[in-house]
Amino acid sequence: MNTVKTRKRPTWDVISDYRGVLMGISIICIIIFHYVEDCGIYHVHKNGWVEFFRNYITSSSVDGFLFLSGFGLYYAMKKHPDISQFYKRRFTRILIPYFLIAIPALCWNDFLFDKTGVKAFFSDLSFYSFFTRGMSWFWYILLICFCYLIFPFIFRAIDKAPDEESEQMRIINLFTFFTMITFVIRLSNKELFDNTNLALLRIPFFCLGCFIGKYSYEKRSISGGTYGLMLLSLFAIQFRKGSKIIFARYSAAFLNISACILIAILFSKLKHFEKIHNWIKKFFEWFGKYSLELYLAHVTVRGVMRDYGHPTCYGRNELIMVAISIVLALIVNQLTKWIEHFIH
C-alpha cells in the first residue's frame, strides 16, 4: 500500500538552534550600517548595495538583536525562574563590559577631546545626556537594561496566557501600549522624542522576541499565516522611504525579523551539506559570542576615528576600525570573565 509522505513544517525552535548565528549576522549588519551611515554623513555618494542598505535595511538589525535577546530571555526564565538571580546575571553580564569600555572612552571624550569636564562625563556615563542632548554612543546599553527590568512582567503576561488567542492579544496589547507611549512623548516633548526615539521604537520588538520565545520553547509549528506576514513586511518596506518615522522603523524591523526567521530555516536545510553548514555556522556564531563586546568596542573606535577626521566611510578606515574592535572585544571579554569570577 502506497503512503503519501507529508512534509513536516518547520518549528519555531529552529530560531533557538541558530540564535548564535543570527546574533552574529546582526552585529555584522550593525557595523555595516554604521559604514553606510558615515557614507551619508560625509557625502560619500555610493550607489548599489550601499543605497539599498540605507533605504531598506538601515539600523533594523538592532531590532533583530532585541528580538533575539527577548527570545533568549524567555528560555532563560523558564530554566531559572528566580528573578533576583535573573537580574544579577543579566546586569553583571551587561554592565561590566560597559564600564570597562565606557569609562576610558568617555574620559577621553569629555576630559581630553571635548574638554567638557566632570559634569559631562557623569552625564554621559549615566545616560542622562542621552535624554537631554541625544548623546548616543552607548544608547543600546540603556535600552537593554530597561528591557531587562521590565522582562519579568512581560514574561508573566505572555507565559500565563491560557490559550493562543490570549497570547496574541497580549502581544498586540504590549505593542500598542509601548507605541502609544512613544506617541505621547512625541506630542508632548518633541525634543525628548528626537533624542530618544531610536530606543523607544524598539521596545515592542523585544516583547515580540519573548512572545516567539514561548512558541519556540513549546516547539510549535510555523504557520502559513506567519509566512503571509513576512510577505506583508516585504510589501510594506516599499513605502518606508519618506514615510513617518514610526512606520519607517516598524516596517524595517518586521522585515529584519522576517529575515531572521528565514535565515534560520535556510540554515536548517543546509544541514545536508554538513561541512559547509558547520563552517558557516561556526563563523557567525563566533561573532555572536562576542556581539556585546564588539558593539561596545565598535561604537567607541568609530567615534574616536570620526573625531580625529578618519570616518569609516573609507575602506581602509573601516578595516582598521574592525580590526581594532575585534582585538578590543576579545580583551574586554576576558577581563569580564575575570571580574565575574572574582565577584562570584
N, C-alpha and C positions, 0 to 999 in steps of 0.2 A: 504493500500500500504506500503510495507516494505521500509524503508530508511536505507541506509548504513552510519554508523557513521564513520567519519574520525577523526583520532587522530590529535589534534592540536599540531603543532610544538612548542617546547619551544622558547621563545623570549629572546633577549639579555638582557632585563631589569631584568631577573632573577638574574643577577650579582648585580644589584642595590639593589634588595631585600635582598641579603646575603653578601653585601660588608663588613659589620662589622664582620660577621662570618669569611670570607676569610682573613681579616686583622688579626684577632685573630689567625687563623691557621698559617698564615705566620710568625708572631712574635714567636710563639711557635717553628716552624721549624727552625727559625734563631738561637734560643737558643740551640736547639738540634744539629744544625750544628756545633756550637762552641764547644759543648761537643765532637762531633766526630772529629773535627779538633784537639782538645787537645789530643785525643787518639793517633792521628798520630804524633803530635809534641813530645809527651813524650813516644812514642813507647809502648803504652799500646795496645797490639795487640788483638783487639776484632773482632771476625768474625760475621757472621749472619747479623743482621739488621744494625749494625754499618758499616760494609764493604759495604753493599748495599747503605746506605745513602751517604757514602764517594764517591762511584763510580758514582752514578746516580742522586742523588738529590743535593748534595753539598750545595752551598750557593744560589741556584737558587730561594729560597723564597724571596730574596732581589729583584729579577726581578719581582716576583709576587707582591711584595709590591709596586714597582714603577708603575707597570701596573695598580694596583688598585688606586694609587694616581692620575695618569693621567686620569683614568676613572672618579673618583670623581670630579676632577677639571673641566671636561667638563660640568657636571651638574651645578657646582658652577658658572661657567662663563655664562651659559645660563640663570640662575636665577638672577644673579647680574653682569651685564656686565661692570660695572665701573672698569677700570683697576687699578686706584690708590687705590681704596678700596680693590681690589683683592690683590695687593701687601701688603697693610697694614695688612690685616687679616692674610695672609699666613706667612709673615715673623715674625709677632708678635707671632703667634702660634708656629713657629719652633725655633725661636732664644731665647725666654725667657727660656724654659726648657733647651735648650742647654747651655746657660750661667750659669744657676743655678747649673748644674752638672759639666760642663767642667771646670769652673774656680777653684772650690775647688779640682777637680780631677787632673788638670794639675799643680796646686800649689803644691800638694803633690808630683806628679811625678817629676817635674822639680826642685823644691827647696829642697825637703826632701829626695827623693829616689835616683834619678839620679844625683842630685846636679849640674844640667847644667845651672841654673840661669835664669835671667830675659829674656835674648835674646831668649833662647829656649822656655820659657813659651809663649811669644807673637808669636813666630814662630809656635808653636803648636796650640794656640788658633785661630790664623788667617788662619790655614791650609797651611801655606807656607811650613812647614816641610813635608806635605803630598806629595808635588811635588819634594822636594829635597832629602828626605830620607825615604819616604814611611811610615811616622807616621800615622797609620790608625785607631786609636781608634774611631774617630768620622767622618770618611770619608763620611758616608751616609748623614750627615747634609750638607756638602759642595755640594754633588751631588743633593740633593733635592732642595737646594737653587738655584742652576744653572737651574734646571728644572722649578722652579717657574719663573725665569727670562725669559726663552725662551717660556714659555707656551702660552702667548697671541699670539705669532707668529704661533705656531703650531696649536692652536685653530682656528685661522683665516684661515690657509691653509686648514684644514680639513672641517671646518664648511661652508666655502664658495664654496666648490666643487659643481659644478652644477648637477652632476649625480654620480651614484655608480661607474662607470668606472673611473671617475676622482678622486674620493675618494681613490680608491685602488691604482691608480698610484701615488697619493701624499704620501700615507703611504710608498709605495715602495721607492719613491724618498727620503723620510726622513730617512728610514733605510739605504739606500745606502750612503747618504750624511754623516751620523754620523759614519758609518763603514769605509768609505774612510778616514775620519779624523783620525780615530784610526790607519789605515794602514800607513798614512803619518807620524804620531808620532812614530810608531814602526820602520819605516825605517830610520827616521832622528835622533831620540834620544831614543835609546833602554832603557837607564836608566830611563828616564821620563816615558816611556811606562810601564816598570816593576813596577814603583811606583804607577801609576795611572790607569792601565788597569781594575782593579776591579770596577772602577767608569765609565770609558769611554765606556766599552762594554755594559753598562746597559741603556744608554740614549735611544736607539731605542725602548725599551720596555715601557718606559714612553710614547713615541709617540704612540705606539700601543694601550696603555690604553686610550688615548684621542680619537683615531680612533674608538675603540669599544664603548667608551662612547657615541658617536653620534648614533651608531646603537642601543644602549640601550635606549637612550633618545627618539628615534623615534619608539621604540618598534618593531624593525624589527625581523623577524624570524631567528633562527639559521639555516643556510642552510646545506644541505648534504655535500657540499664542505668543510665546517668547520670541520665536523667530519672526513673527509678524511685527512685534515691537521693534526688533532690530532693523527690519526693513523700513519701518516708520522713522527711526532715528536717522537712517541714511537719506531718506527723503527730506526730513526737517533740516538737515545740515545745509541743504542748498539755499535756504533762506537766512542763514546765520549772518552773512556779511551785511552790515548796515542795519541790523535789527537791534532792538533794545537789549541792554546788557544781560538781563535775566534770561531771556530766550536764547541769546547767543551762548551764554555759559552752559545752560542746561542742555541745549541741543548737542554741543560739542562733547559734554560729559557723557550723555547717553550713548553717543556714537563710540566713544572711547571704551566704555564698559561693554558695549556690544562686541567690540573688537577683542577685548579680554576674553570673553566667553568663547568666541570663535577660535581664537588662538589656542586656548586650552583644548578645545575639541580637535583641532588640527594636529596638535602635538600628540594627542591620544591615538590618532590614526597613524602617526609617524612611527609608532612602536614597531610596526612591521619591518622597518629598516633600523634595526637595533643600534648599530654603531653610530649612524648619523644622528639618530634620536638622542642617544646618551651624550654625544659630544656637544650638540647644540644645547641640550638641557643643562649640562654642567656649566657651559659658558654663561648663560643667562642667570643661572642660579648663583654663580659667583658674584655677579653684580647685585643680585637681590639680597644676598647675605650681608653685603656692606652698604646697602642702599641708604640708610640713615646717615652714616659717616660720609658717604660720597656726596649726599645732598649738602650737608653742612660744609664740607671742605670745598665743594664746587662753588657754592654761592660766595664763600669768603674769598677764594682765589680769584674768581671772576670780578668781584667788587674791587679788590686791590689792583688788579691789572687794568681795569677801566679807569680807576682814579689816576693811575700813572700813564694814561694815554696808550694803553695796549689792549683795545677792545677785542673780544673773542670772535668778532665777525670775520677776522682774517685767519686763514687756515693754520698758519704757523702758531699764532697766539692760542688758537683753540687747542691744538695738540699739546702745547706747553701746559695750558691750564688743566687739561685732562690728566696728563702725566703727574703733575704736582698734586692734583686732587686725589688720585689713586694712592700715591705714597702717603699722603697725609691721612687719608681714610684708614689705611692699614695701621698706622701708628696710633691713631685715636682709638681704633677698635681694640688694640692690645692694651692700651692704657686703661680703657674702660673695664676690661676683664680684670685687670689687677686691682682696680679700685673696688669693683663689685665683690671680688674675693676678700678684700680687706674689710669691707663693710659687713659682709655676711659671716 
